[in-house]
Amino acid sequence: MKRNIVIAVVTAAALVGGGTATALAVAGDDDDTTSVTRTDDDRDDAREDARDDDRDGAAAPAPAAGKVTAAEAIAAALDHTPGTAVSAELDDGSWEIDVLAEGDTWHTVRIAPDSGKVLAAQQDDEDDAAEVRAALKNAKVTAEQAAKTAESKGTVVSVDLDDDGDDRAWETETRASGGDERDWKVDLRSATVTADRDDDSDDDSDDD
């Protein structure tokens, strides 16, 4: 028996306050008919729900960065580019690790803070390799070890070699859960962590 599809548009202003109702009737056998009716109000509700979903999606917070610690980022960089890590900084959404490799060549390795994967690596034109090697000549604490030690003070967001003068050390910056940032020095031989005196001076001047 033939199947007939009948589409009827019915004006129902009195029923839905000026809207229109669309009725779709699909006929199979003579006694078997299925009808689906959807009003303009239904479509408006669907569109509103979609807009709400879009707004909710836009407002959803981005995944928290920093799952990879400074020490882990340094280890990943050295695994990719063997050498001596001299600094590490969480900057522009990635860890940037400066590595002094063999032949006194400098490399910058970028590490993803959420996965620890290498994002990029490039050779840099730096000319202070001799000074850095001299500063680290008798050092027993690496940048990675300094980062691990400073974690007791908060989340480490940077590690850098301070090779000026006699007070050589690893300079580290930590961020507390409340967002406060502090600077610390990690001794190159003993790994002792002390507050950076320059940082304390800045705090005192702010209080004045």
Protein Blocks (a to p, Z undefined) as FASTA:
>chain_A
ZZddddddddffklnoopacddddddfbfklccdddddfklmmmmmmmmmmmmmmmmmpc
cddehkacfklmmmmmmmmmgcddfbdcdeehiacdddddehiiacdddddfklopafbd
cddddfklmmmmmmmmmpcbdfklmmmmmmmnoccfbdcddfehjlgcdddddddfkopa
cdddddfklopacddfklmmmmmmmmZZ
